[in-house]
Structures are given as structure tokens and as C-alpha cells.
Amino acid sequence: MIYAKFWRRIIAHIIDFIIIFPVMALLFVPGSISKSLALLFTVAQGFLCFLYTYYYHGKYGQTIGKRWLKIMVLTTNGSPISFVHSIRRNIILFIESIPWTLCTIIAISRIPTYQYYTLHGHVYNQLERSLRPE
């Protein structure tokens, strides 16, 4: 069995991130409408990376990025992993997402509601002012 090199694995993860990032970014849009939606979609983002990897590893033995680079996740006997193996393998992704998700939820919940609705416009105006010539 030939193992994929470190840099090929990193490139596969980068490809997977490029694929999943637009979906994660779209989950920010409803969050700008309501503070409670922002909290809900923050949790959804926490699950998204885990579910993407879990599903593709369990169904095909490789994510899209791994498929493009011809990398496959196999069991010790050389067969593709099952959904049970995938959950065992990828549970660390879920555990890693918990601190990010909790910190984001805490940060959003501490913003007063009246400030939350003006946050997006305020940040844009501040950026625009900083880019104006003196």
C-alpha cells in the first residue's frame, strides 16, 4: 500500500476547503437578518465540515479534493472505509469544531441586539472611511 505524501494531503484539504467555503459563507447571510438565526447557523457551520468529510469518506472513501489527487482512505485490508469507520476517523473534526462554535455563540450572544443589527453596516462604513484618501 502506498501512502499519500504530506503535501498532497494538504492540497486535498485546501481543495475541500475551497469547495465547502462558499456554502459556509452563504450561512452567514441569514445570520445578518436575525441574531437568533446567526446562532442557529453558527451551529450549522460547526457541523458542516464534519458532515462533508464523514459523508464522502463513508460513501466513496474519499472527499472531492482527495478524488482529484487520487488519494483514497482505506482500511488495513485495502477496502474503502465504511460509515462506521468514517465516524471513528472524523469524530476529531467534530470535537475540533466545538470550541470555535461555542466561542462564536458566546460572542454573538454578548452583542446587544440593537448593536447587532447595525454591526454589518457599521463595519462596512468604517472600512469605506479607512479607504478614502485624506
N, C-alpha and C positions, 0 to 999 in steps of 0.2 A: 504494500500500500504506500503510495506517495502522498506526503503531506504538503499542503499548500504553504508557501512561504509567507512570512510575516507581512511583507508589503502588499502582496496580492490580497491577503485577508483585509488589510486596512483599506485598500482601494475598493473592495467589495462593500465594506461598511459605508464608505463615503458615497458610493453609488446608491445604496439603500437609503441613506440619509437624504440624498438629493430627490429620490422618489417620494419619500414619506413627508418631507418638509412642507411641500405645498398643502398637503392635507392638514398638517398641524397648523399652518398659518391660517387656513380657512376657518379653523376652530376658534381663532381669535376674533373674527368678525362678529359672531353673535355675542361674544363676551363684551363687546363695546356697547351693546344695546342695554344690557342689564347686568347689575352686579351679581345677582344670583345665577344668571346664565354663565357669567365668567367663571364662577366657582364650579359649576357643573362641567363646563368644557375643559377646565383645568384637569379635572379628574379623567375626562375622556382622553386628553393628551397623554396623561400618565400611562394609560392602558394601551394606547395606540402602537407604540414601538414594540411593546411586548407581544401584542396580538399579531402584528405583522410578522415578526420573526417566528413566533410559535406556529402560526398557520402555515407559512411557507416551508418551514423545516419539517413539520408533521406531514404535510400533503405531498411535497415534492422533494424533500431532502436538501433543499437549497432555497435561498432567497433570490430575488431577481438579480441583485448585484453578484451573488455567488454564481448564478447561472451564466451571466455574461462572462465571468472569468473562469468558468469551467471548474468551480470548486463545489464539492458535494459533502454534506455531513453524513457520515456512515457509522454504523455500529461496528463493533470489533470484528464481526464476521463478514463485513463488507457490504451489507444491505443498507438501504436508506433507513433513517430513523423513523419511528412511529410517532404518533401524537403523544403517547406516554413518555417516550424518550425526549421529545421536544419540550414538554412541560418541565421535565427534570433539568434539561440543559439550559432552558431560558428563564427559569424562575429568578435567577440573579438579575435579569433585566427588570423584572417587576420590582424586586427589592430595591434596586438602584433608583427606580423612579419614585419611590415613596418619599424620600426627603425633599426632592425637587417639588413634587406635588404638594406636600404639606406646607413647605415654605411659601409657595405661591399662594395657596389658600389663605394662610395666615396674613400674608402681605395684602392681599385683596380685601380680606375681611376687616383689616385695620384702617383702610382708607374710608373716611366718612363718605356717606352716599352722595351728598351734594358735591364733593370734590371728585368723586369717581366719574360722574357724568361729564365734567368739564376737563378731565385729565387728558383725553386724546386731543382735543382741540388746543389745550394749553401747551402741550408738548410740541405740537406742530407749529404753533405760533412762536414758541421760544426758538425752535430750530430755524424758522424762517428769519427771525430777527438776527440770529447769530450769523447767518449767511449774507445779510445785507452789507454792502460796502459802507464804510463810515463816511 
